[in-house]
Amino acid sequence: MSTPNGTGDDGTDFDSSTTIVFDLDSQCTIDDIEEGSRYHATVNGVVEYGIFVDASENVSGLVHSSNLVGSYDVGDELIVELDDVREDGDVSFVEVQVAEYETRQVGPGTEAAGDLDELVGEQVFVEGQVVQIKQTGGPTIFQVRTGNRVIPCAAFEEAGIRAFPEIELDDTVRVSGTLESRESYRQLEVDQITALSDEERVEADTELAASKAETTEIPDIEPLVEWPAFEKLWDDLEAVAQRLRETVLSGRPIRIRHHADGDGLCASVPLQYALERFISETWEDPEAPRHLLKRLPSKAPFYELEDVTRDLNFALENQTRHGQKLPLFLMLDNGSTEEDTPAYRNLAHYDVPILVVDHHHPDPEAVEGLVEQHVNPYLYDEDYRITTGMMCVEVARMIDPEITEELHHVPAVAGISDRSESEAMDDYLALAEGKGYEKVRLRDIGEALDYATYWLKYNDGREFVNDLLNVNCDDRDRHERVVDLLTERAKRDVDHQLEAAMQHVTEESLDNGARLFRIDVERHARRFTYPAPGKTTGKIHDKKVEETGDPVITIGFGPDFAVLRSDGVRLDIPQMVAELKEEVPGGGVSGGGHLVVGSIKFVKGMREEVIDVLVDKMADAAIDEELGSSAVIPE
């Protein structure tokens, strides 16, 4: 706002410099004004010796006739400067006229910054961005991000009626009221919420952007081990960490979708822990971690339409019922392949961002344009030996470096679970040993995780899984006992399965010298119990590799699927799947995985044709004695 340049009503020149004129909230008191500052005021009385003006409902004073420039009637508006506040409380103003000025709103009380505990019970105000609006059966809760924190602001209307309906999500606002203490947090009980004017919003948004950049900046940390291959991914992993921090501050929920196996858990559990701590640090509401973050296991190593339909429905319900923004999806140990794209296209209709951190063999062209960020070692001329768990432990440390000591053993568990044979495994094992974890114990932890996830099905098993992995666990003795129990039960169930299945395994020699072992896991293995078909095939494969010492391929098949494992043979299962789609018309072939471990689906009536062509391709594959198995097979 401005007044034209020129002279005052008395013919004298007035101040031609741009200045700030404050517009006091109606609840502002004498404590909210300062001598020498200028304020908008309204005339509430005219007397012989001057006029009385109101700067707010609680701030009134006299402008003596000697300090008046113009003449005014009741209801007229003018700009005044605070001259004096006497000991008896009387206030005197001086009229001023300015050529150019900017109006700035002022809330009552103290700005709610710093330690909120010191402001409990006082009149305060905040300026910030509305990142969530939730209508409860009582008040409307506005979550307002101001500086580096998000403060809940409760506005009371009639029960269940939306307060301040003109305020919308992402508005930049000023909120005034009383800061109250709840059981474990502070809440601002609202007197007034107003959207900032254009000029004010520009300044406030600039300050908010600066504080957001400071809060989301990634700390300068070093990787847990020195590994040149891993360093290629570092910048992109930092970008993922920063995007996750920004998402928390923006009020957008995060949904972690991860493969339900050892590596997927080693990736997702540390990230869940780090993000929950970051949310607790930046959100005053103690329920925020539970509402903003969920970890969702996926049985398949890709994002199934069943999962995305369920996820999207929940997200839309939360948007309607609880005022939440639609979530960001973080795909871990899955999400890199063409099989993920139908689900991604579904999310694209709702403008849902997707981040992917994975180490399965990717289809980058298929997912390009559908995901915001895609981190995969294959995109850097590396491979599966950099596991998702190894990558995500570093992302978790970037979000919260203070949890580093609790995560030293996790990359080694991820590597053993997914049978990484990277040159860095010795360093990861040494790191874990420094925390009291021998290699055999790390293997037990991985086995216990697999066993638990089988029975948990689609449940994330949060507290139980934390205990198994000993992340965010306050009792290591309990961790040891639970791992012992589950490892013992897993070994028993595997032994029972193999006792029945091994005598039904058939063997043949391929033209390239590899040994091929087959088993119909649908007919010759126990169903609906641990281990599942993929795990059963893997255990049979390991046994045959140990017995023969030769290059070995194992196929476990059912009516419409086959799971594959290989040691010492240069397979490229994603490429083989692509070729099978072309060479077996009507086969309905799909699948993928790592280069030498994977799964294939097909229609029942074409099983023999698909497997025959598959075996022919295996017989043409090159032998490589140095090529080890890559990972626990997808189940």
Secondary structure, DSSP 8 states (H G I E B T S, - for coil): -B--SSB-TTS-B-EEEEEEEEEE-TT--GGG--TT-EEEEEEEEEETTEEEEESSSS-EEEEEGGG-SS---TT-EEEEEEEEE-TTS-EEEEE--EEEEEEEEE-SSEE--S-GGGGTTSEEEEEEEEEEEEE-SS-EEEEEEETTEEEEEEE--STT--SSTT--TT-EEEEEEEEEE-SSSEEEEEEEEEE--HHHHHHHHHHHHHHHHHHH-------SS--HHHHTTHHHHHHHHHHHHHHHHHT--EEEEEESSHHHHHHHHHHHHHHHHHHHHHBS-TTHHHHHEEEEEESSSS--HHHHHHHHHHHHHHHHHH-----EEEEES---SGGGHHHHHHHHTTT--EEEE--S---HHHHTTT-SEEE-GGGGT--TTS-HHHHHHHHHHHH-GGGGGGGTTHHHHHHHHTT---TTHHHHHHHHHTTT--HHHHHHHHHHHHHHHHHHTT---HHHHHHHHTSS-S-HHHHHHHHHHHHHHHHHHHHHHHHHHGGG-EEEE-TTS-EEEEEEHHHHS-SSSSS-HHHHHHHHHHHHHHHH-S-EEEEEE-SSEEEEEEESEE--HHHHHHHHHHHSTT---EEEESSSEEEEE--GGGHHHHHHHHHHHHHHSEE-TT----S----
